[in-house]
Amino acid sequence: MVEAAIVAVAIGLNVGLPVGVIRFDLRRLDPERLARTWTDATILAACLAFGPLCLPVYFAKSRRSFVGFVIGVASAGGCLLASAVTVTALESLLTWIGWS
């Protein structure tokens, strides 16, 4: 049961964090770049299918530059790191309280 909870949290973070990063970026974009971004359905589908790995493609498409791709790679790495730290901390906490 504990393993199922950990997997559910990991999946939720791997979808939710990229959606949050994209939503945050959408609020800051100028109208020209905003016109080049994905629709809501595409954002959710890409995040569900690819998780943080969709971020380099999103940022490269919206920025149309190599710098955008680098921003995407950095944000994907940050999402993966945040997810790994959270899942590891949750697993350690559940082991410490004796639920594993």
Contacts in CASP RR format, 6 or more apart in sequence:
PFRMAT RR
TARGET T0000
AUTHOR 0000-0000-0000
METHOD contacts of the structure
MODEL  1
MVEAAIVAVAIGLNVGLPVGVIRFDLRRLDPERLARTWTDATILAACLAF
GPLCLPVYFAKSRRSFVGFVIGVASAGGCLLASAVTVTALESLLTWIGWS
2 94 0 8 1.000
2 99 0 8 1.000
2 100 0 8 1.000
5 90 0 8 1.000
5 94 0 8 1.000
6 87 0 8 1.000
6 90 0 8 1.000
6 91 0 8 1.000
6 94 0 8 1.000
9 86 0 8 1.000
9 87 0 8 1.000
9 90 0 8 1.000
10 83 0 8 1.000
10 87 0 8 1.000
13 79 0 8 1.000
13 82 0 8 1.000
13 83 0 8 1.000
13 86 0 8 1.000
13 87 0 8 1.000
14 51 0 8 1.000
14 52 0 8 1.000
14 79 0 8 1.000
14 83 0 8 1.000
15 47 0 8 1.000
15 48 0 8 1.000
15 51 0 8 1.000
16 47 0 8 1.000
17 52 0 8 1.000
17 79 0 8 1.000
17 82 0 8 1.000
17 83 0 8 1.000
18 47 0 8 1.000
18 51 0 8 1.000
18 52 0 8 1.000
18 54 0 8 1.000
18 55 0 8 1.000
18 76 0 8 1.000
18 79 0 8 1.000
19 43 0 8 1.000
19 44 0 8 1.000
19 47 0 8 1.000
21 55 0 8 1.000
21 75 0 8 1.000
21 79 0 8 1.000
22 38 0 8 1.000
22 43 0 8 1.000
22 47 0 8 1.000
22 55 0 8 1.000
22 58 0 8 1.000
25 58 0 8 1.000
25 59 0 8 1.000
25 62 0 8 1.000
26 34 0 8 1.000
26 37 0 8 1.000
29 37 0 8 1.000
29 62 0 8 1.000
33 62 0 8 1.000
33 63 0 8 1.000
36 61 0 8 1.000
36 62 0 8 1.000
36 64 0 8 1.000
37 58 0 8 1.000
37 61 0 8 1.000
37 62 0 8 1.000
38 46 0 8 1.000
38 58 0 8 1.000
38 61 0 8 1.000
43 58 0 8 1.000
46 54 0 8 1.000
46 57 0 8 1.000
46 58 0 8 1.000
47 54 0 8 1.000
51 79 0 8 1.000
52 75 0 8 1.000
52 76 0 8 1.000
52 77 0 8 1.000
52 78 0 8 1.000
52 79 0 8 1.000
52 80 0 8 1.000
52 83 0 8 1.000
53 76 0 8 1.000
55 72 0 8 1.000
55 73 0 8 1.000
55 75 0 8 1.000
55 76 0 8 1.000
55 79 0 8 1.000
56 69 0 8 1.000
56 72 0 8 1.000
56 73 0 8 1.000
56 76 0 8 1.000
58 72 0 8 1.000
59 68 0 8 1.000
59 69 0 8 1.000
59 71 0 8 1.000
59 72 0 8 1.000
59 75 0 8 1.000
60 66 0 8 1.000
60 68 0 8 1.000
60 69 0 8 1.000
60 72 0 8 1.000
62 68 0 8 1.000
63 69 0 8 1.000
63 71 0 8 1.000
91 100 0 8 1.000
94 100 0 8 1.000
END
